[in-house]
């Protein structure tokens, strides 16, 4: 049967790249999104494609979910206020969307004859770990923000549904995303650093030796396809760190790579920034079970973005801040 994949929150930074990948591979794609960030422009490349269907709606609206679920075979839960700053700024909306909304979807999609339901979680769940430690999927979780706490809550909520629902649940703990997207974000480390240095702004980097895993959005799209087509026995209510060892990087490693291309960049280092997270992550499980390894390195992503900026892409990104990041939301209930 031809797969028809529902991307819940599919008009965002990751979802639009997944849409592109899946359409190119011959899948049907349905997206439900409420354009929380006034990002209607992000779906323009796909509207009109006969294999693409868009349903405007909120994840707490069962009528909209019913409309979106017509004919679908699999669901990917991407929706939410993504990131620590935005959830801190909008704690009430965070509870409504990131906690209640995702929980509502986990319940709603039972008895809909789905194959898989994939919940997109985050490696931020590991929080702050010791320098010599490597976090695998069984490592103790230490969420430090409302964002990560909601992810941990809904991971557990989904995992507790094993044997109680008719779909195969999967949790993917995403590394920090980078790469070009129709809904581009410059509030993520790699893209923010590159943009600021490219436009001659002095870049202040806090705690430059802290580690974080990264993954290109196109690799996330490839991984999603792998998971959706995986044998049930390999992924059934399993948790996977999503990324690859090659892209475990410190902030300073990213800056040093940027300076290879823009040697006159202005960099200042500081300590005790507002984001204390520091974690190196093991991606052995996803490599061994699904054969997944990233094809795009952080170094590739830096070159890709610099090339785009040189071609005039995102020339308004220093001025139109809200268009290019998760800073302000338009959410009314």
KEBATI-904503 format. One record per residue (C-alpha): residue number from 1; residue in one letter; x negated, y negated, z negated. Coordinates in steps of 0.25 Angstrom, whole numbers, plus 5000, padded with zeros to 4 digits. Each point is the difference from the previous one (the first is absolute). Example, Ala and Ser with C-alpha at 12.3 -4.5 7.8 and 13.67 -1.06 7.14 Angstrom:
BEGIN
[lumfi 1,A,[4951,5018,4969]] [lumfi 2,S,[4994,4986,5002]] 
This chain:
BEGIN
[lumfi 1,X,[5000,5000,5000]] [lumfi 2,X,[4995,4986,5003]] [lumfi 3,X,[4996,4993,4988]] [lumfi 4,X,[5007,4987,4996]] [lumfi 5,X,[4992,4993,4989]] [lumfi 6,X,[5007,4990,4991]] [lumfi 7,X,[4990,4990,4995]] [lumfi 8,X,[5006,4993,4988]] [lumfi 9,X,[4994,4986,4999]] [lumfi 10,X,[4994,5003,5014]] [lumfi 11,X,[4999,4985,5004]] [lumfi 12,X,[4988,4998,4991]] [lumfi 13,X,[4985,5000,5002]] [lumfi 14,X,[4998,5015,5000]] [lumfi 15,X,[5014,5004,5005]] [lumfi 16,X,[4999,4992,5013]] [lumfi 17,X,[4987,5007,5003]] [lumfi 18,X,[5006,5014,4997]] [lumfi 19,X,[5012,4996,5009]] [lumfi 20,X,[4990,4997,5012]] [lumfi 21,X,[4992,5013,4998]] [lumfi 22,X,[5013,5009,4999]] [lumfi 23,X,[5007,4994,5012]] [lumfi 24,X,[4987,5002,5008]] [lumfi 25,X,[5000,5015,4995]] [lumfi 26,X,[5014,5002,5005]] [lumfi 27,X,[5008,4999,4987]] [lumfi 28,X,[5013,4993,4998]] [lumfi 29,X,[4998,4989,4989]] [lumfi 30,X,[5011,4994,4992]] [lumfi 31,X,[4997,4988,4990]] [lumfi 32,X,[5008,4994,4989]] [lumfi 33,X,[4994,4987,4995]] [lumfi 34,X,[5006,4987,4993]] [lumfi 35,X,[4989,4991,5005]] [lumfi 36,X,[4996,4997,4986]] [lumfi 37,X,[4989,4991,5005]] [lumfi 38,X,[5007,4993,5012]] [lumfi 39,X,[4992,5009,5009]] [lumfi 40,X,[5010,5003,5011]] [lumfi 41,X,[4989,4997,5010]] [lumfi 42,X,[4993,5013,4996]] [lumfi 43,X,[5010,5009,5007]] [lumfi 44,X,[5000,4992,5014]] [lumfi 45,X,[4991,5010,5006]] [lumfi 46,X,[5010,5012,4998]] [lumfi 47,X,[5014,4994,5002]] [lumfi 48,X,[5005,5005,5013]] [lumfi 49,X,[4992,5013,5000]] [lumfi 50,X,[5010,5011,5002]] [lumfi 51,X,[4994,5009,4989]] [lumfi 52,X,[5000,4988,4990]] [lumfi 53,X,[5012,4997,4991]] [lumfi 54,X,[5000,4988,4990]] [lumfi 55,X,[5010,5000,4988]] [lumfi 56,X,[5001,4987,4992]] [lumfi 57,X,[5002,5003,4985]] [lumfi 58,X,[4996,5002,4986]] [lumfi 59,X,[4995,5013,4993]] [lumfi 60,X,[5010,4998,4989]] [lumfi 61,X,[5012,4999,5011]] [lumfi 62,X,[5005,5014,5002]] [lumfi 63,X,[5008,4996,5012]] [lumfi 64,X,[4988,4995,5007]] [lumfi 65,X,[4992,5012,4996]] [lumfi 66,X,[5011,5009,5006]] [lumfi 67,X,[5000,4992,5013]] [lumfi 68,X,[4984,5002,5001]] [lumfi 69,X,[5001,5014,4996]] [lumfi 70,X,[5008,5004,5012]] [lumfi 71,X,[4992,5011,5008]] [lumfi 72,X,[4987,4999,4993]] [lumfi 73,X,[4991,5012,4996]] [lumfi 74,X,[4990,4994,4991]] [lumfi 75,X,[4999,4988,4991]] [lumfi 76,X,[4988,4991,4996]] [lumfi 77,X,[5002,4991,4988]] [lumfi 78,X,[4991,4988,5002]] [lumfi 79,X,[5010,4989,4995]] [lumfi 80,X,[4996,4991,4988]] [lumfi 81,X,[4994,4988,4995]] [lumfi 82,X,[4986,5004,5003]] [lumfi 83,X,[4988,4996,4992]] [lumfi 84,X,[4997,4995,4986]] [lumfi 85,X,[5002,4985,5001]] [lumfi 86,X,[5013,5001,5007]] [lumfi 87,X,[5006,5009,4989]] [lumfi 88,X,[4995,4991,4989]] [lumfi 89,X,[5006,4988,5007]] [lumfi 90,X,[5014,5007,5002]] [lumfi 91,X,[5001,5010,4988]] [lumfi 92,X,[5015,5001,5001]] [lumfi 93,X,[5000,5002,5015]] [lumfi 94,X,[4989,5010,4998]] [lumfi 95,X,[5009,5008,4991]] [lumfi 96,X,[5012,5000,5009]] [lumfi 97,X,[4992,5004,5013]] [lumfi 98,X,[4987,5007,4995]] [lumfi 99,X,[5007,5008,4989]] [lumfi 100,X,[5015,5001,5002]] [lumfi 101,X,[4999,4999,5016]] [lumfi 102,X,[4990,5011,5002]] [lumfi 103,X,[5007,5009,4989]] [lumfi 104,X,[5013,4998,5008]] [lumfi 105,X,[4994,5004,5013]] [lumfi 106,X,[4994,5013,4993]] [lumfi 107,X,[5014,5004,4996]] [lumfi 108,X,[5008,4995,5012]] [lumfi 109,X,[4992,5008,5010]] [lumfi 110,X,[5003,5013,4993]] [lumfi 111,X,[5010,5009,5008]] [lumfi 112,X,[4997,4992,5013]] [lumfi 113,X,[4994,5012,5007]] [lumfi 114,X,[4986,4994,5000]] [lumfi 115,X,[4987,5007,5002]] [lumfi 116,X,[4991,4991,4992]] [lumfi 117,X,[5000,4988,4991]] [lumfi 118,X,[4987,4993,4999]] [lumfi 119,X,[4998,4990,4988]] [lumfi 120,X,[4989,4990,5003]] [lumfi 121,X,[4993,4997,4987]] [lumfi 122,X,[4986,4994,4997]] [lumfi 123,X,[4987,5003,4994]] [lumfi 124,X,[5002,4988,4991]] [lumfi 125,X,[5006,5010,4991]] [lumfi 126,X,[4986,5004,4995]] [lumfi 127,X,[4998,4986,4995]] [lumfi 128,X,[4986,4999,4994]] [lumfi 129,X,[4991,5012,4999]] [lumfi 130,X,[4985,5002,4996]] [lumfi 131,X,[4989,4997,5010]] [lumfi 132,X,[4996,5015,5001]] [lumfi 133,X,[5014,5006,5001]] [lumfi 134,X,[5007,5003,5013]] [lumfi 135,X,[5016,5000,5000]] [lumfi 136,X,[5006,5012,5006]] [lumfi 137,X,[5015,5003,5000]] [lumfi 138,X,[5000,5006,4986]] [lumfi 139,X,[4992,4988,4994]] [lumfi 140,X,[5008,4993,4988]] [lumfi 141,X,[5008,4988,5006]] [lumfi 142,X,[4998,4987,4994]] [lumfi 143,X,[5009,4990,5007]] [lumfi 144,X,[4996,4985,4996]] [lumfi 145,X,[5011,4993,5007]] [lumfi 146,X,[5015,5000,5002]] [lumfi 147,X,[4997,5004,5014]] [lumfi 148,X,[4992,5012,4996]] [lumfi 149,X,[5009,5004,4989]] [lumfi 150,X,[5012,5000,5009]] [lumfi 151,X,[4993,5009,5009]] [lumfi 152,X,[4996,5010,4989]] [lumfi 153,X,[5014,5000,4995]] [lumfi 154,X,[5006,5004,5014]] [lumfi 155,X,[4989,5010,5003]] [lumfi 156,X,[5005,5007,4987]] [lumfi 157,X,[5014,4998,5004]] [lumfi 158,X,[4998,5006,5013]] [lumfi 159,X,[4991,5012,4995]] [lumfi 160,X,[5011,5003,4990]] [lumfi 161,X,[5009,5003,5012]] [lumfi 162,X,[4993,5012,5004]] [lumfi 163,X,[5010,5012,5001]] [lumfi 164,X,[5012,4990,4998]] [lumfi 165,X,[5000,4993,5014]] [lumfi 166,X,[5001,5006,5014]] [lumfi 167,X,[4988,4992,5006]] [lumfi 168,X,[4985,5002,4999]] [lumfi 169,X,[4995,4989,4991]] [lumfi 170,X,[4985,4994,5002]] [lumfi 171,X,[4993,4989,4993]] [lumfi 172,X,[4989,4993,5007]] [lumfi 173,X,[4991,4991,4992]] [lumfi 174,X,[4995,4990,5010]] [lumfi 175,X,[4987,4994,4999]] [lumfi 176,X,[4999,4984,5002]] [lumfi 177,X,[5004,4998,5015]] [lumfi 178,X,[4993,4992,5010]] [lumfi 179,X,[5001,4998,5015]] [lumfi 180,X,[5008,4992,5010]] [lumfi 181,X,[5015,5001,5000]] [lumfi 182,X,[5012,4993,5006]] [lumfi 183,X,[5004,4995,4986]] [lumfi 184,X,[4985,4996,4996]] [lumfi 185,X,[4996,4998,4986]] [lumfi 186,X,[4989,4991,4995]] [lumfi 187,X,[5002,5003,4986]] [lumfi 188,X,[4992,5013,5000]] [lumfi 189,X,[4986,5000,4997]] [lumfi 190,X,[4993,5004,5014]] [lumfi 191,X,[5009,4991,5008]] [lumfi 192,X,[5000,4988,4990]] [lumfi 193,X,[4985,5000,4999]] [lumfi 194,X,[4998,5001,5015]] [lumfi 195,X,[5010,4989,5003]] [lumfi 196,X,[4994,4990,4989]] [lumfi 197,X,[4986,5002,5005]] [lumfi 198,X,[5003,4999,5014]] [lumfi 199,X,[5007,4987,4998]] [lumfi 200,X,[4989,4994,4992]] [lumfi 201,X,[5007,5000,4987]] [lumfi 202,X,[4991,5003,4987]] [lumfi 203,X,[5004,5014,4996]] [lumfi 204,X,[5000,5002,4985]] [lumfi 205,X,[4999,5015,4997]] [lumfi 206,X,[5003,5005,4986]] [lumfi 207,X,[4993,5012,4994]] [lumfi 208,X,[4993,5004,5013]] [lumfi 209,X,[4995,5014,4995]] [lumfi 210,X,[5014,5005,4997]] [lumfi 211,X,[5004,5012,5009]] [lumfi 212,X,[5012,5002,5008]] [lumfi 213,X,[5004,5010,5011]] [lumfi 214,X,[5005,4995,5013]] [lumfi 215,X,[5007,5005,5012]] [lumfi 216,X,[5004,4995,5014]] [lumfi 217,X,[5015,4998,5003]] [lumfi 218,X,[4998,5009,5013]] [lumfi 219,X,[4994,5011,4991]] [lumfi 220,X,[5012,4999,4991]] [lumfi 221,X,[5009,5002,5012]] [lumfi 222,X,[4992,5012,5005]] [lumfi 223,X,[5001,5006,4986]] [lumfi 224,X,[5015,4998,4999]] [lumfi 225,X,[5002,5008,5013]] [lumfi 226,X,[4991,5011,4994]] [lumfi 227,X,[5008,5001,4987]] [lumfi 228,X,[5014,5000,5008]] [lumfi 229,X,[4995,5011,5008]] [lumfi 230,X,[4993,5008,4989]] [lumfi 231,X,[5005,5014,4996]] [lumfi 232,X,[5009,4998,4988]] [lumfi 233,X,[4991,5009,4991]] [lumfi 234,X,[4988,4990,5002]] [lumfi 235,X,[5007,4988,4996]] [lumfi 236,X,[5013,5004,4992]] [lumfi 237,X,[5001,4990,4988]] [lumfi 238,X,[4985,4998,5001]] [lumfi 239,X,[4992,4987,4997]] [lumfi 240,X,[4989,4995,5009]] [lumfi 241,X,[4990,4989,4999]] [lumfi 242,X,[5001,4994,5014]] [lumfi 243,X,[4987,4995,5006]] [lumfi 244,X,[4986,5005,5001]] [lumfi 245,X,[4987,5000,4993]] [lumfi 246,X,[4993,4992,5011]] [lumfi 247,X,[5008,4988,4996]] [lumfi 248,X,[4997,4999,4985]] [lumfi 249,X,[4994,4986,4999]] [lumfi 250,X,[4996,4989,4991]] [lumfi 251,X,[5005,4986,5003]] [lumfi 252,X,[4985,4997,5002]] [lumfi 253,X,[4998,5010,5010]] [lumfi 254,X,[5012,4994,5008]] [lumfi 255,X,[4994,4986,4999]] [lumfi 256,X,[4986,5005,5004]] [lumfi 257,X,[5006,5006,5013]] [lumfi 258,X,[5008,4987,5003]] [lumfi 259,X,[4987,4993,4999]] [lumfi 260,X,[4993,5008,5010]] [lumfi 261,X,[5010,4994,5010]] [lumfi 262,X,[5001,4986,4994]] [lumfi 263,X,[4987,4998,4994]] [lumfi 264,X,[5003,4986,4996]] [lumfi 265,X,[5012,5003,4991]] [lumfi 266,X,[5001,4994,4987]] [lumfi 267,X,[5002,5009,4988]] [lumfi 268,X,[5000,4998,4985]] [lumfi 269,X,[5001,5011,4990]] [lumfi 270,X,[5008,4999,4987]] [lumfi 271,X,[5003,5009,4988]] [lumfi 272,X,[5013,5004,4992]] [lumfi 273,X,[5010,4998,5011]] [lumfi 274,X,[5015,5002,4998]] [lumfi 275,X,[4999,5014,5007]] [lumfi 276,X,[4992,5010,4991]] [lumfi 277,X,[5003,5013,5008]] [lumfi 278,X,[4987,5008,5003]] [lumfi 279,X,[5001,5014,5006]] [lumfi 280,X,[4994,5010,5009]] [lumfi 281,X,[5009,5010,5006]] [lumfi 282,X,[4998,5014,5004]] [lumfi 283,X,[5007,5004,5014]] [lumfi 284,X,[4995,5015,4999]] [lumfi 285,X,[5015,5005,4999]] [lumfi 286,X,[5005,4993,5012]] [lumfi 287,X,[4988,5004,5009]] [lumfi 288,X,[5001,5015,4995]] [lumfi 289,X,[5015,5002,5001]] [lumfi 290,X,[5003,4991,5012]] [lumfi 291,X,[4987,4998,5007]] [lumfi 292,X,[5001,4985,4999]] [lumfi 293,X,[4989,4990,5001]] [lumfi 294,X,[5000,4986,5004]] [lumfi 295,X,[4996,4996,5014]] [lumfi 296,X,[4998,4985,4997]] [lumfi 297,X,[4990,4995,4990]] [lumfi 298,X,[5000,4987,4992]] [lumfi 299,X,[4989,4996,5009]] [lumfi 300,X,[5008,5003,5012]] [lumfi 301,X,[5012,4992,4994]] [lumfi 302,X,[4991,4988,4998]] [lumfi 303,X,[4995,5000,5014]] [lumfi 304,X,[5015,5002,5005]] [lumfi 305,X,[5005,4988,4992]] [lumfi 306,X,[4988,4990,5004]] [lumfi 307,X,[5003,5004,5014]] [lumfi 308,X,[5015,4996,4999]] [lumfi 309,X,[4996,4987,4993]] [lumfi 310,X,[4990,4997,5011]] [lumfi 311,X,[5012,5002,5010]] [lumfi 312,X,[5008,4990,4993]] [lumfi 313,X,[5009,5010,4992]] [lumfi 314,X,[5005,4995,4987]] [lumfi 315,X,[4995,4985,5002]] [lumfi 316,X,[5011,4996,4991]] [lumfi 317,X,[4997,5009,4989]] [lumfi 318,X,[4993,4990,4991]] [lumfi 319,X,[5012,4991,5001]] [lumfi 320,X,[5013,5009,5000]] [lumfi 321,X,[4996,5008,4988]] [lumfi 322,X,[5014,5006,4998]] [lumfi 323,X,[5000,5006,5014]] [lumfi 324,X,[4988,5008,4997]] [lumfi 325,X,[5001,5005,4986]] [lumfi 326,X,[5009,5005,4989]] [lumfi 327,X,[5002,4987,4993]] [lumfi 328,X,[5014,4995,5001]] [lumfi 329,X,[5013,5009,5001]] [lumfi 330,X,[5013,4997,5005]] [lumfi 331,X,[5009,5009,4992]] [lumfi 332,X,[5014,4998,4996]] [lumfi 333,X,[5009,5010,4993]] 
